[in-house]
Amino acid sequence: NADGTQLISSGEDFKIKRRSALDLTELQSSGFANGKENQILFSPDYTVVGMACLSRTLTLRDPESLVIIWEQFFNDYCTSLAFSSDGTLLASGEDRGTLKVFKIG
């Protein structure tokens, strides 16, 4: 989050978790994720979290509730994510060299 006290993780248990940055204590779990999230990143203003997973799904989630607020499916694996500096665009790179840019917000 913006004050650096929390982080978001995902792992082999297919859950997305908010954790304390101090001691990694789990604060909240979203239940099941879309798959193994391999990219997790906050927007520049920390109002959304972008996540891509090996099941070829890209989601935007609310950072507090972890609820999905937007979802996009791909033909190939998403290997990278980046927000524009103003947070209005989200770029995703796929493993076959395709770059997609989405207008958000």
Secondary structure, 3 states (H helix, E strand, C coil): CCCCCEEEEECCCCEEEEEECCCCCEEEEEEECCCCEEEEEECCCCCCEEEEECCCEEEEECCCCCCEEEEEECCCCEEEEEECCCCCEEEEEECCCCEEEEECC
